[in-house]
C-alpha cells in the first residue's frame, strides 16, 4: 500500500523525478489551474452579442459583492453579466468538472480507457426523461419547462439504477456484466427516444438542441439545484483517490490489500452517476468531455488518482467554459450546440490517442 504513495521509478508518474519535486509540481499545477479557471471565467463574461470590457466586468462583479453609489456603466450591462452570463459560465464549469471527474472515475473503476460518464445508461435515461418533459403540455402541473431538468435527472438515475440491478449477481457486480447491461439498456432507451422524437412535431427543434447540449437557458436557480449534487459527488470521489490507485492492480489483489471492492463500486458508481445526472439534467448530453479530459491529464501529469482527479475537475471546467464561449462566438448571434464544439475538439484527440496506443502495442 505504501508503495503507491510515491511514483514508481521509470513510470509515467515521473521518470527520474525526485518524489518531493514531483509532488510539489503537481500542487503548483492545481493552484495554477485554479488561477486559469478564474481568469477564463472572467474573460468568458466579456464575450457575447454585446461586448463588455474586462475591467467593467470585474467592476460589476465587485459592485454586486459590495455595492458602491457611483457606477461607470449602464444598468443593462450589469444585468447581462450577473443574470445572464455568470450563471451560464458557472453552470458550464460545474458540468465540465462533473463529466471529467465521472469519466476519470469510471475509467479507473472499470480499468477501461474508453469508459465515459454515459457508459451505464445515464445519458440515455436523461434523454428519455427530457423528451417526455418536452412533449408534456406546457402548463402541466403549472411547472412548464422547469419540469424538464427534473424528469431528465429522474431518468438518468433510473437508467443507471436499472443497469446496476440487472448487472448484480448475488452480492457482487462484475464489471463486464455491468458494461454489457449498460450497453443493452442504453440501446433500449435510445430507441424509445428516437420513437418519441419521430412522433413529435412542434418540439423537434427544442429536443434536438437539448440532446446536443446547451447552456443558453441556464439560470441561478439551475446553478443552485445542481451545485449540491456535483459538489458532494466530487468530494466523495476525491476521498477515494488513493483507493482508486490500488484498484488499478485488479479486484483480487485490491481485496487482499484490504479494499472492500463491492462497497467501493457502489459508492463510486453512485457518486459518479449523481454528478453526471445533475450535469446532463441542466446541460443536455455533452460528449467527449469525460473521455478526453482524463486522458489529457494523464498525458501531462501522470496517472496518480490523487492528482488526476482534482486536475480533471479543474481542466474539465476550463475546457467546457471555453467550449461554451466558442459555441456563442463562432456564428454569433446564432448559437451552436455545445456538443458540436466538444465533438470537433474531442474526435481528433480521441483518434490521436488510438494512434498513440497502437504504436505502443506494435
C-alpha angles and dihedrals in degrees: 000000000000091000089069092058092078132041115267113246113261094011132118089266089080121313112222093351116131111248094238092052091044092054094044093051090053093050090050088050091054093051091043092053089049088058092046090050092054092046094047091048092053092046090050091059090062094057122088145081086304114047115223115196115243095240090047089054091053090047092051092050093047090047090054090051093045112012116222126198096227116061125178097203138068117264093240090064090057089051091051094049100040104032103030114023104029097056089045092052093046091048090051091050092049092048093048092049092047096048094045092048093046091049093051090047095051092046091052096042095047094033085227119130091203095057115118136179092267096054098107102045101278097126095042093049091048091048092052092049092048094048090051088051091052092050096049117094111276094240095045105147086345092278101110115177092351087077092066097073090046093053092042092053091046091049092049094051092041093051093050091046092053091050092050093049092047092049096047115107110189106307095337134079110208110213094224092051091048092053093047091048089050092053093048097046091042091054091049093049092045091054090052090050091050091050093051092047091052091049093049121084118174095031098052095101094049092046094050092046090052093047090055093048133252141178094198094111097042115136136177088260089059091050090050092049096048099038099075094049095045095043095047093045094049092048091051091050092048090054089061096049095111091047090052087056089057091047090063088077099060137278096267095050091044090054090049089054091056102266116142093221099187093047089048091052092051095048096045095042090051094048094044092046093050095051091045091048092049091051096046092046093064103025107032126232109326113184135211097019093099092049107039100039097057090044092049090050091050091051092052106031107017136248103287103128092212086072101019093067100049091041089050090051092055097038092048092051092049093046096051093045089054090045090052090051089052090048090054098041105037097077101009130208084027117068126223119216106258091230088069091056094047091048092051089052098035103045096060091044091049091051089050090053091050092050091047092050091048091055091050091052097045 
